[in-house]
Structures are given as structure tokens and as C-alpha cells.
Amino acid sequence: MWGRDPRTLLLRALLLDWLGQILILVLIMFAPAAFGVPMGGTHWVGQESWLLFCLLLYPLLGWLFGSYTVLRWRRLPVGVLLQRLLLTALVMLMVVGLARWLFNPGEQVWLVYRRVQIFWLSALTSWSLFVRIGLRRGMLLPEPPRLLLLAADEERGPILQAWRRVPQRERLETIQLGQLQRELQGLSQPLMLTLTPQMRREASLQQLRNQLETSDPSLLRVMSTERLFEQMQERLPPVLLPDVGLSYDDLPWAATFSVQAQLKRAADLIVAGGLLVLTFPFVALAALLVWLEDRGPVFYVQQRSGWLGRPFSVLKLRTMVVQSAADAPTWTQPGDRRITKVGYWLRRLRLDELPQLLNVLSGEMSLIGPRPERPEFEEELERHIPHYRKRHWMRPGLSGWAQVCAPYASSIEDSDLKLSYDLYYLRHFSTWIDLVILFRTIKTVLKAGGR
């Protein structure tokens, strides 16, 4: 009821896409007279594997080309959405055609006929466009609650500034005490009210707090500032956390025999070992290209901060020109001229990160976790960003929640934003969120979206 979780929207769009695929296919099978030409067959014999292939391929390509991602956008440009749906349909038509050529099914497999696929995908594109526009306008969804903030003057500014750091469809409205009391008298639509710590401690508001506790929970929900950001933005801004707002004992893997922590380490060993074997030819080719470009060293070894801030040496394929050891460390900026031509593509595809699988096997890193930072930068970041050292309570990772949710960090402000996602990951670590990060990382690699 409360809010529109992006993953819930994605799941509903996925199920509706499948429903559309089936309905259109049934129409093709049992209403050939409506088209004036024979479209396909009226039997399922021999079609099962190709049907499953098409049912899985369409959402996979839609996910890859971003037709589901638009559901999270603050605004929905219909032109961009239509472009992504058409690209999904075109690539699917090509993939099915290639699969038909490779496997050469018999004539009885009418599902892969070109005319069937063209009609099926044309109708499906229209259906998917309707589904996404409908979901964004509230179709099959509860009415979203208004988000209200009751805060003291000195608390309001930092909260609103943190809220606006992330493009958000939901608007956070500030409200005064008198306005809130009038809203509560005629409550008719869902409200989500955030009370700041000072408001919760204010003795003069005891009567209001009693009224809030006895209000209809189906229409009014009261939460802390931390919970608001956790639920609506899936992050924890460090500036809003009290000094004791996050302790090690609160973390999911703090128990001595944490099953999820043991599973995470086992997955690290199995997946990292398998990836090293599978990607060795690509790493060898990339290393050769790095060397051929400027005859410089292939690998780049750098000190990073790991578990509890202990330094370790991280191994990467070199993507920048060779620099003097005396050069002061600087942030990588968009269009950084130090990045080589080969290095540009290695970073886009994240192939430069693959040698770090050796760090994963050694236990210095994990596949998923906060990205390790250079100690030289961390000294400055710790002075400006509260709770920064808490990100060292977990082994650093090749990818992480901050990496798939926030842009590349090139300043203290960017690092503050990324830390808010790292803190959320620390508190909510689970196998499920690791899988979400894994799939979003795979999407970044397939789309060459690294930097």
C-alpha cells in the first residue's frame, strides 16, 4: 500500500508483458480469419521450447535496453519509451531469426515464421507501451501517499537537501504543526508523515503523538527520517544518522556463525574461481592490447583500504598513461585525458577489474561490497563525511550497491552520496540484495556502461 517500490513495478510490468505475449499468440492461433491471411498454426506440438525461448527473451532484452528502467524515472518521455520498445522488438526479431537459422526447426514450428514474429512483436510493442504508461499513471496500483515532513527549522534544510540529491518521483512536502492538525481532521487520502528526532522529543507535541498513534494505520503512517530514506530511496544519508545510529552489532552478519556470511564467502570462492577460468582469454587479449598501445606495464598495482581500513594491494589492468610515483593522487574526471584509448573500452566493459578476482580468492575482497578507496583520499573523506569508516565493516567488493545506484565518485559530494548507499547495504545486507547487485552489474557490462 505504501509507496511504489521500483521492483514491484518491474515485476508487474513483467507479468503483464507475459500476459500480453500469451493473449496475442492465442489471437494469432484461433482468429486467422481476422487477418485475411494464414498467420500460423492451431496446435502447440513442437512449439513448447520455442515458446519458452520467446517468453524469456522478450523481458531479458527489455531489461537490457531499459524498457523497465523507465518505470523508475521521475518523468516518462513517451518518445524514449517507444524507442526502447522498438529496439527491443527489432533485436528480438533478429535473435529469433538467427536461432531459427542455427537450429533449423521443421515446418511444423510455425511460431518462428517471420510473419508470425512480425505481427506478434508489433502487437506486443503496443501492449507494452500501454502497460508502462498505465503503470506510471497508477493502473493496478494503490494511490500513492503524500509525503509530509514535520521538522524543526534547523533540521529541515539538511533533510530536504539530502532528499533532492536523488531524482525522486515522490515529492517531500514540509508542513507546519497547524497545517498537520487540519490535515488529520479530514484525513481522506494516504499520508506518510516523517517526524524528525527533535519533533519526537518535543514535550509540547505529546498530544499530537497520541493522536497519530490512534489514527487509522491504513491512511496514516508515521516514520523516522532514517526509515523514510531507507524505504523511498534505499539509502542512508550519513549526515542524518546520529553517532550511534549504526553499530556493528546491528549488522546482519555480526553473529559469530552467520549463515548468510558463510554463503557469501562460499559464493565468492566458487564464482571468482569460475570467472577467472572463463575470462582468462579476454584478460590475456586485453593485456596484449594494453601493451601494444604504449609498450607500458600491463597491470596496475595500487594500495587500497580493505577490511577495517587495513591496506592491501589491488590488481587491475592499466587503463591510464604511466604516471610518475611523485604525482599527487587526483580524482578521475569525466573525459579524463589520462585514460588511454584501450583503457577507455576496458573501463566501459569493466574488464580492467577482472584481475581483482585474485583479491577475492585471497579473501582481501568480495564480489559484492563497498568499493575500496585509496588511503590518501580516505583521510580527507573521513574529515568531511560522518560515519565514513563504517564502510570498512565489510570486505570491499568488485561491485556494490553504491556502484549500481550512484554515479562515479569524482568529488567529496559524490563520495557522500555513495556512502549513503554503502550504509544502506551494511544494514540491509542479504543474499537477495547481492543478487540484485549482480544482475544490475551484468547489465552495466553488457551495455558497456562502466566508466
ABEGO torsion letter per residue (X at the ends): XBEBBAAAAAAAAAAAAAAAAAAAAAAAAAAAAAAGBBABBABABGAAAAAAAAAAAAAAAAAAAGAAAAAABABBBAAAAAAAAAAAAAAAAAAAAAAAAAAGBBAABAAABAAAAAAAAAAAAAAAAAAAAAAAAGBGBBBBBBBBBBBBAAAAAAAAAAAAABBBABBBBBBBAAAAAAAAAABABBBBBBBBAAAAABAAAAAAAAAAAABBAAABBBBBAAAAAAAAAGBBBAAABBAAABBAAABAAABABBAAAAAAAAAAAAAAAAAAAAAAAAAAAAAAAAAAAAGBBABBBBBBBBBGGBBBBBBBBBABBBBBAABBBBBBBBGBAABBAAAAAAAAAGAAAAAAAAAAAAGABBABEBBBBBAAAAAAAAAABBGAAAAAABBBBABBAAAAABBBBABAAAAAAAAAAAAAAAAABBAAAAAAAAAAAAAAAAAGABX
